[in-house]
């Protein structure tokens, strides 16, 4: 590929990202007329229209979208390789973007980053807290954090935390009027607080397991929330039982504010993993963050 072709492709990428010739020209440090000529030259060379232009915005055509799917990772790879070469002569620097759930960010990522960052003033981390299953490639994150079972097989997955357990809990005031459940089937006679999943929009089915028996229990009750803090408030107020990650309730159980039940149906399972594309050319900054987060328990 000639250098001129690479320049044209980069110009197309910036216009597609900005959805505006004005903003793209400012970002590239050129004029609108020069940028328009560059795009026309590229479209003429490829003999296909890449962008549709209206008075309000600029958007990729179907052919433009196909080109972007190949172009974005290719140019990212080139930029990462150049950055990794320049890093050979200096301390790790640059920005690492990670998306994670609030729970993983608070309990694992932030403690590790708080220890790491003071020693590397040129290292910057952007941490996006999002409960959804973010497409890290499309959203241009360097990595994401999920439970191991939800990570695609074509990703590299690095454990960053210990195994987790679920906990079924209720307030003492709730159990003053209800018997303690001894087996999952007993939950049908209890008021349970549901969690609405942000990823699928469905309601979380309580995952209980004992020996070779594995159950996904659909529970019922008056309340459904989409955040764990709201569920915890309702449980502590005696409105019903809930099933949440163990460390959300450890202090309340220890203090007697909550009672844990069905503990023998809540075995450990693999915890959070940092994941990223296997084809990624890692920068020194990214490798440093990965090693700081890696679980070695």
Secondary structure, 3 states (H helix, E strand, C coil): CCHHHHHHHHHHHHHHHHCCHHHHHHHHCCCHHHHHHHHHHHHHHHCCCCEEECCCCEEECHHHHHHHHHHHHHHHHHHHHHHHHHHHHCCCCEEEEEEECHHHHHHHHHHHHHHHHHHCCCEEEEEEECCCCCCCCCCCCCEEEEEHHHCCCCEEEEECCCCECEEEEECHHHHCCCCCCCCHHHHHHCCECEEECCCCCCECCEEEEECCEEEEECCCCCCEECCHHHHHHHHHCCCCEEEEEHHHCHHHHHHCCCEEECHHHCCCECCEEEEEECCCCCCHHHHHHHHHHCCCC
